[in-house]
Amino acid sequence: MKQIAHPEVLTFFEDNSSTFSYIVIDPNSRDCAVVDSVLNFDYASGNIHYESADQILNCIQRRNLNVVYLIETHVHADHLSAAPYIQSVTGGKIGISKHIDSVQRTFGEVFNEPAEFKRDGTQFDVLFEDGQTYHIGSIEAVAIHTPGHTPACMVHLMGDACFVGDTIFMPDSGSARADFPGGDARSLYQSIQKILKLPDETRLFMCHDYQPNGRARAFLTTVLEQKRSNIHVRHGISEEEFVAMREARDGTLGMPSLIYPSLQTNMRAGHFPKPDTNDITYLKVPISGLKQSLIATD
């Protein structure tokens, strides 16, 4: 029987977006992957800083690790990716699902991006296919397409460690929303079933935790625990019940505070749009519901 790798997983947390980032280390070499890194961004001032990413970089450098991949589980709508910044220091390939092109087409239209904005995923170094295997040193990893939250969501199974992005949360939090453009509650349910078919002992690492009822922060669970107690998809909850719950719940949710800057950068593999003619970079905010009388004219 083939032995499944048990990678060392180092966890980092960014408070403003309640996001977990990870370094996944091959036990037999210095090779590693970075999953879902965060660039700190102050929306009000437009300032960026690198505290969260530098924590990851300091750890990589202190342990003399070799970064092979910088994985994005999806195009995040609640934080900006620090992958290009980390890559500029460590090297490695930035990877995401091949279905990023669908997200780029959708939000390329939302933000009225010019034709020079490529909608084919070529901003990324690797576009993962569903079921594609790749290696982090001796670890065999598998990319699994899990649409529903977004069309380009993927979970990454690295040995016995699975990084689930926003497909599923801790058992007392349930599942992610499915109402963003291209999202779909039924697809999300079916994607979660892919996770629940993994071996019971598989470790599941969360992308977020919102600490319901004020409990301590948590990032790690197992397939077995999810099947037993996830409030949205535990054993016995049907697809129809899930879809009805998810769609009703999504109708009550507001938008993430960093959705516009996050989407514009993350669909570019974490890069900002090109500077304007004054050498300053700008991010757009689409305005809806504006009365005609308030539109400025020259």
Buried (B, 14 or more C-beta within 10 A) or exposed (E): EEEBBEBEBBEBBBEBBBBBBBBBBBEEBBBBBBBBBBBBBEEEEEEBEBEBBBBBBEBBEEEEBBBBBBBBBBBBBBBBBBBBBBBEBBEBBBBBBBBBBBBBBBBBEBBEBEEEBEBEBEBBBBBBEBEBEBEBBEBBBBBBBBBBBBBBBBBBBBBBBBBBBBBBBBBBBBBBBBBBEBBBBBBBBBBBEBBBEBEEEBBBBBBBBEEEEEEEEBBBBBBBBBBEEBBBBBEEBEEEEBBEBBBEBBEEEEEBEBBBBBBBBBBBBBBBBEEEEEEEEEBBEEEEEEEEEEEEEE
